[in-house]
Amino acid sequence: MTKENVLVAMSGGVDSSAAAALLLERGYGVMGVTMRLWDAPADAERRSCCSLDDVNDARRVADQLGIPHYTLNMKEEFKKNVVDYFIDEYVSGRTPNPCIACNRVLKFGLLLKKARQLGCAKLATGHYARIVEIDGRKRLARGRDPEKDQSYFLFDVPPETLEHVLFPVGELTKDETRAVAARHRLKTAQKPDSQEICFVPDDDYQKFIASLELNIPPGDFVDKRGKKLGAHKGIPFYTVGQRRGLGVAAESRLYVTNINAEQNAITLGAENELLADAMEIQNLTLHEKLHDGPVAVQLRHRRAPVNGVVRFTGEGAEVRFEKSERAVAPGQAAVFYRGDIVTGGGWIERFFMTNNGA
């Protein structure tokens, strides 16, 4: 007996291809959909998931599986909610995370609405994350493969949405996912992974921003006392923690320790000046009611969670770290975990420096 219908977001990669195949094996009625988000340049050295080839791969996999496939033009929505946000954050001296914005607005917002219009009860993706039930509620959890876990990128998806979402490859390792695709002889079985930011050719965000021909004024590099050290080429071309490409001669290595877009100034300092005792986060998305006290918080996708103490302050929160943390970047996400379970998170607004209390 066929189970409920599921719309699978198919990027043309192996993960979403295997997700569709697994759902068929489990008896679901499956439809595939691919979002046209961005036209990747033909000369990009590394392929993104936005190319026409990827759309064609998704369509061919759907044909192999014998399921209907739709292509949706979401370029306008993607530019407004993801690309423009990405640019605006860098111009403001912050470090954006466009994948989180894309997940919340497009994949688990607009695409979920499309699933309902097509008569599908659920939306499935190829994310390496899991949905578990705790006390009768669906909860977001880490994928079984710690090397591929993508739950960090999903913290901002509204918790109530999880009732209508499936992550079929969340229990698998990458090798197991490829084995599923190979078992079905899918053409994507050995396809390389796409780059992290799909609309930035070759993962070179500085080159991408330069190509936009924005009016970006140069400014000053300064030390923590305000002394001029040199000239920078524009706020968007630097991130907190950056060492390479500064072009400033010094006796010891210098790092970007602070970015002040209003004053068009970038502070450089020694590596120990990157250490932070605490951070302020805003725009919280909570998956359960949290209280002041001990917390494990993840500051980057590839970083392990760190221990601290959280204090909630209206719409935001302040986290004081158990041990000083390096290069806490405003604009990045801070995600709370209890074991493998995502309990909430928010966006880093500012950090408190160890040495000077700034």
ZAKE-52172 format. One record per residue (C-alpha): residue number from 0; z, y, x. Coordinates in steps of 0.5 Angstrom, whole numbers. Each point is the difference from the previous one (the first is absolute). Layout:
! residues N
[pt NUM; [Z; Y; X]],
...
This chain:
! residues 358
[pt 0; [0; 0; 0]],
[pt 1; [-2; 7; 3]],
[pt 2; [6; 5; 1]],
[pt 3; [-1; 7; -1]],
[pt 4; [-5; 4; 3]],
[pt 5; [1; 4; 7]],
[pt 6; [-4; 5; 3]],
[pt 7; [-1; -1; 8]],
[pt 8; [-1; 6; 4]],
[pt 9; [-5; -2; 5]],
[pt 10; [-1; 4; 6]],
[pt 11; [-5; -5; 3]],
[pt 12; [5; -3; 5]],
[pt 13; [3; -7; 1]],
[pt 14; [7; 2; -3]],
[pt 15; [-3; 2; -7]],
[pt 16; [-5; -5; 0]],
[pt 17; [5; -5; 1]],
[pt 18; [5; 3; -5]],
[pt 19; [-6; -1; -5]],
[pt 20; [-1; -7; 2]],
[pt 21; [7; -2; -1]],
[pt 22; [1; 3; -7]],
[pt 23; [-6; -4; -2]],
[pt 24; [3; -6; 3]],
[pt 25; [6; 1; -4]],
[pt 26; [-3; 1; -7]],
[pt 27; [-1; 7; -1]],
[pt 28; [-6; 4; -3]],
[pt 29; [-2; 4; 6]],
[pt 30; [-5; 6; 0]],
[pt 31; [-1; 4; 7]],
[pt 32; [-1; 7; 1]],
[pt 33; [-1; 4; 6]],
[pt 34; [1; 8; 1]],
[pt 35; [-5; 4; 3]],
[pt 36; [5; 5; 3]],
[pt 37; [-4; 3; 6]],
[pt 38; [-6; 0; 4]],
[pt 39; [1; -3; 7]],
[pt 40; [-5; 3; 5]],
[pt 41; [-5; -5; 3]],
[pt 42; [2; 1; 7]],
[pt 43; [7; -1; 0]],
[pt 44; [2; -5; 5]],
[pt 45; [5; -4; -4]],
[pt 46; [-1; -2; -7]],
[pt 47; [4; 3; -6]],
[pt 48; [1; -3; -7]],
[pt 49; [-4; 6; -3]],
[pt 50; [-7; -2; 2]],
[pt 51; [-6; -3; -4]],
[pt 52; [0; -6; 4]],
[pt 53; [8; -1; -3]],
[pt 54; [-2; 1; -7]],
[pt 55; [-6; -5; 1]],
[pt 56; [5; -5; 3]],
[pt 57; [4; 1; -6]],
[pt 58; [-5; -1; -5]],
[pt 59; [-3; -7; 4]],
[pt 60; [7; -3; 0]],
[pt 61; [1; 1; -7]],
[pt 62; [-7; -3; -1]],
[pt 63; [2; -6; 4]],
[pt 64; [7; 0; -4]],
[pt 65; [-4; 0; -7]],
[pt 66; [4; 6; -2]],
[pt 67; [-3; 7; -3]],
[pt 68; [0; 6; 5]],
[pt 69; [0; 7; -2]],
[pt 70; [0; 6; 5]],
[pt 71; [3; 7; -2]],
[pt 72; [-2; 6; 3]],
[pt 73; [7; 4; 2]],
[pt 74; [-2; 4; 6]],
[pt 75; [2; 7; -4]],
[pt 76; [7; -3; -1]],
[pt 77; [1; -3; 7]],
[pt 78; [-2; 7; 3]],
[pt 79; [5; 4; -4]],
[pt 80; [6; -5; 0]],
[pt 81; [-1; -3; 7]],
[pt 82; [-5; 3; 5]],
[pt 83; [2; 8; -2]],
[pt 84; [7; -2; 0]],
[pt 85; [-1; -3; 7]],
[pt 86; [-3; 6; 2]],
[pt 87; [5; 5; -3]],
[pt 88; [6; -4; 3]],
[pt 89; [-3; 0; 7]],
[pt 90; [-2; 8; -1]],
[pt 91; [8; 1; -2]],
[pt 92; [2; -4; 7]],
[pt 93; [2; -6; -4]],
[pt 94; [-2; -7; 1]],
[pt 95; [-3; -3; -6]],
[pt 96; [0; -7; -2]],
[pt 97; [-7; -1; -5]],
[pt 98; [1; -7; -1]],
[pt 99; [6; 1; -4]],
[pt 100; [-3; 6; -4]],
[pt 101; [-6; -5; -2]],
[pt 102; [4; -6; -2]],
[pt 103; [4; 5; -5]],
[pt 104; [-5; 4; -3]],
[pt 105; [-7; -4; 1]],
[pt 106; [2; -8; 0]],
[pt 107; [6; 0; -4]],
[pt 108; [-1; 6; -4]],
[pt 109; [-8; 1; -2]],
[pt 110; [-2; -7; 1]],
[pt 111; [6; -3; -4]],
[pt 112; [-2; 4; -6]],
[pt 113; [-7; -3; 1]],
[pt 114; [2; -7; 0]],
[pt 115; [3; 1; -7]],
[pt 116; [-6; 3; -2]],
[pt 117; [-4; -6; 2]],
[pt 118; [5; -4; -4]],
[pt 119; [4; -3; 7]],
[pt 120; [8; 0; -1]],
[pt 121; [1; 0; 8]],
[pt 122; [-3; 3; 6]],
[pt 123; [0; -4; 6]],
[pt 124; [-2; 3; 7]],
[pt 125; [0; -3; 7]],
[pt 126; [7; 3; 3]],
[pt 127; [4; -4; 4]],
[pt 128; [6; 1; -4]],
[pt 129; [4; -4; -6]],
[pt 130; [3; 2; -7]],
[pt 131; [6; -4; -1]],
[pt 132; [5; 0; -6]],
[pt 133; [7; 2; 0]],
[pt 134; [5; 1; -6]],
[pt 135; [-7; -1; -4]],
[pt 136; [-3; 6; 3]],
[pt 137; [-6; 0; 5]],
[pt 138; [1; 2; 7]],
[pt 139; [-4; 2; 6]],
[pt 140; [1; -5; 6]],
[pt 141; [-3; -1; 7]],
[pt 142; [-5; -4; 1]],
[pt 143; [1; -7; 3]],
[pt 144; [-4; 2; 6]],
[pt 145; [4; 5; 4]],
[pt 146; [-6; 2; 4]],
[pt 147; [-4; 2; -6]],
[pt 148; [6; 2; -5]],
[pt 149; [-3; 6; -4]],
[pt 150; [6; 2; -4]],
[pt 151; [1; 6; 4]],
[pt 152; [-6; 3; -3]],
[pt 153; [2; -2; -7]],
[pt 154; [7; 3; -1]],
[pt 155; [-3; 6; -4]],
[pt 156; [-3; -4; -5]],
[pt 157; [4; 1; -7]],
[pt 158; [4; -6; 0]],
[pt 159; [-2; -1; -8]],
[pt 160; [-7; -1; 3]],
[pt 161; [2; -7; 3]],
[pt 162; [1; -3; -7]],
[pt 163; [-8; 0; 0]],
[pt 164; [-2; -1; 8]],
[pt 165; [-1; -7; 4]],
[pt 166; [0; -1; 7]],
[pt 167; [-3; -7; 1]],
[pt 168; [0; 0; 8]],
[pt 169; [7; 3; 0]],
[pt 170; [3; -7; 2]],
[pt 171; [-6; -2; 5]],
[pt 172; [-1; 2; 7]],
[pt 173; [-6; 3; 2]],
[pt 174; [-3; -7; 3]],
[pt 175; [2; -3; -7]],
[pt 176; [-4; 5; -3]],
[pt 177; [-6; -1; 4]],
[pt 178; [1; -7; -1]],
[pt 179; [-1; 1; -8]],
[pt 180; [-6; 4; 1]],
[pt 181; [-3; -5; 4]],
[pt 182; [2; -6; -5]],
[pt 183; [-4; 4; -5]],
[pt 184; [-6; 1; 6]],
[pt 185; [1; 8; -2]],
[pt 186; [-4; 4; 5]],
[pt 187; [6; 5; 2]],
[pt 188; [4; -6; 2]],
[pt 189; [-1; 2; 8]],
[pt 190; [-1; 7; -2]],
[pt 191; [4; 5; 5]],
[pt 192; [5; 4; -3]],
[pt 193; [-2; 7; -2]],
[pt 194; [3; 6; 4]],
[pt 195; [7; 3; -3]],
[pt 196; [-3; 7; -3]],
[pt 197; [-6; -2; -3]],
[pt 198; [-3; 7; 0]],
[pt 199; [1; 2; 7]],
[pt 200; [-5; -3; 4]],
[pt 201; [2; -4; 6]],
[pt 202; [7; 2; -1]],
[pt 203; [-1; 7; 3]],
[pt 204; [4; 5; -5]],
[pt 205; [-1; 5; 5]],
[pt 206; [-8; -1; 0]],
[pt 207; [0; 0; -7]],
[pt 208; [4; 6; -1]],
[pt 209; [-5; 4; 5]],
[pt 210; [-6; -3; -4]],
[pt 211; [2; 4; -6]],
[pt 212; [-1; 7; 3]],
[pt 213; [7; 3; -2]],
[pt 214; [2; 7; 2]],
[pt 215; [6; -3; 4]],
[pt 216; [3; 5; 5]],
[pt 217; [2; -1; 7]],
[pt 218; [8; 1; 2]],
[pt 219; [5; 0; 5]],
[pt 220; [4; -6; 3]],
[pt 221; [7; 2; 1]],
[pt 222; [6; -3; 2]],
[pt 223; [7; -1; -4]],
[pt 224; [2; 7; 2]],
[pt 225; [-7; 3; -2]],
[pt 226; [-3; 1; 7]],
[pt 227; [-7; -1; 0]],
[pt 228; [-3; -6; 4]],
[pt 229; [-7; 1; -2]],
[pt 230; [-5; 0; -6]],
[pt 231; [-2; -5; -5]],
[pt 232; [-6; -1; -4]],
[pt 233; [3; 0; -7]],
[pt 234; [5; -3; -4]],
[pt 235; [-3; -6; -3]],
[pt 236; [-2; -3; 7]],
[pt 237; [7; -2; 1]],
[pt 238; [6; -4; -2]],
[pt 239; [7; -1; 2]],
[pt 240; [1; -5; 5]],
[pt 241; [-7; 1; 3]],
[pt 242; [-1; 0; 8]],
[pt 243; [-7; 0; 1]],
[pt 244; [-5; 5; 0]],
[pt 245; [5; 6; 1]],
[pt 246; [-4; 3; 6]],
[pt 247; [7; 3; 2]],
[pt 248; [2; 0; 7]],
[pt 249; [7; -2; 2]],
[pt 250; [5; -4; 5]],
[pt 251; [2; -5; -6]],
[pt 252; [-4; -3; -6]],
[pt 253; [0; 5; -6]],
[pt 254; [0; -2; -7]],
[pt 255; [-1; 3; -7]],
[pt 256; [7; 1; -2]],
[pt 257; [-1; 5; -6]],
[pt 258; [-6; 3; -4]],
[pt 259; [1; 7; -3]],
[pt 260; [-6; 1; -4]],
[pt 261; [2; 7; -3]],
[pt 262; [1; 2; 7]],
[pt 263; [-6; -4; 3]],
[pt 264; [4; -2; 5]],
[pt 265; [1; -7; 3]],
[pt 266; [7; -2; 4]],
[pt 267; [-1; -4; 6]],
[pt 268; [6; -4; 3]],
[pt 269; [3; -6; 4]],
[pt 270; [0; -6; -3]],
[pt 271; [7; 0; -2]],
[pt 272; [-1; 6; -4]],
[pt 273; [-4; -4; -5]],
[pt 274; [7; -4; -2]],
[pt 275; [2; 2; -7]],
[pt 276; [7; -2; -3]],
[pt 277; [-2; 1; -7]],
[pt 278; [-5; 2; -5]],
[pt 279; [-1; 3; -6]],
[pt 280; [-5; -3; -5]],
[pt 281; [-3; 2; -7]],
[pt 282; [-4; -2; -6]],
[pt 283; [4; -7; -1]],
[pt 284; [-3; -6; -3]],
[pt 285; [6; -4; -2]],
[pt 286; [-1; -8; -2]],
[pt 287; [7; 0; -1]],
[pt 288; [6; 4; -1]],
[pt 289; [3; 2; 7]],
[pt 290; [6; 3; 2]],
[pt 291; [3; 3; 6]],
[pt 292; [2; -4; 6]],
[pt 293; [-4; -5; 5]],
[pt 294; [-7; -1; 0]],
[pt 295; [-6; -3; 4]],
[pt 296; [-6; 4; 0]],
[pt 297; [-7; -1; 3]],
[pt 298; [-3; 6; 3]],
[pt 299; [-7; -2; 2]],
[pt 300; [-4; -6; -3]],
[pt 301; [0; -4; 7]],
[pt 302; [8; 2; 1]],
[pt 303; [6; -4; -1]],
[pt 304; [5; 3; -5]],
[pt 305; [6; 3; 3]],
[pt 306; [7; 1; -3]],
[pt 307; [3; 6; -2]],
[pt 308; [4; 4; -6]],
[pt 309; [-4; 3; -5]],
[pt 310; [3; 6; -5]],
[pt 311; [-4; 2; -6]],
[pt 312; [-1; 7; -1]],
[pt 313; [-3; 1; -7]],
[pt 314; [-8; -1; 1]],
[pt 315; [1; -2; 7]],
[pt 316; [4; -4; 5]],
[pt 317; [3; 1; 7]],
[pt 318; [1; -6; 5]],
[pt 319; [4; 0; 6]],
[pt 320; [-2; -5; 5]],
[pt 321; [4; -5; 3]],
[pt 322; [-3; 1; 7]],
[pt 323; [-5; 6; 1]],
[pt 324; [-7; -1; -2]],
[pt 325; [-6; 2; 4]],
[pt 326; [-6; 4; -3]],
[pt 327; [2; 1; -7]],
[pt 328; [-6; 3; -3]],
[pt 329; [0; 4; -6]],
[pt 330; [-5; -2; -5]],
[pt 331; [1; -7; 1]],
[pt 332; [3; -5; -5]],
[pt 333; [7; -2; 1]],
[pt 334; [1; -7; -4]],
[pt 335; [7; -3; -2]],
[pt 336; [1; -8; 0]],
[pt 337; [5; -5; -1]],
[pt 338; [-2; -6; 3]],
[pt 339; [-7; -1; -2]],
[pt 340; [0; 4; -6]],
[pt 341; [-2; 7; -1]],
[pt 342; [5; 5; -3]],
[pt 343; [-3; 6; 1]],
[pt 344; [-3; 6; 4]],
[pt 345; [-2; 7; 1]],
[pt 346; [-4; 4; 5]],
[pt 347; [3; 3; 6]],
[pt 348; [1; 8; 0]],
[pt 349; [4; 1; 6]],
[pt 350; [4; -3; 6]],
[pt 351; [6; 2; 3]],
[pt 352; [0; 0; 8]],
[pt 353; [5; -3; 4]],
[pt 354; [0; 5; 6]],
[pt 355; [-1; 7; -4]],
[pt 356; [2; -1; -7]],
[pt 357; [-6; 3; -2]],
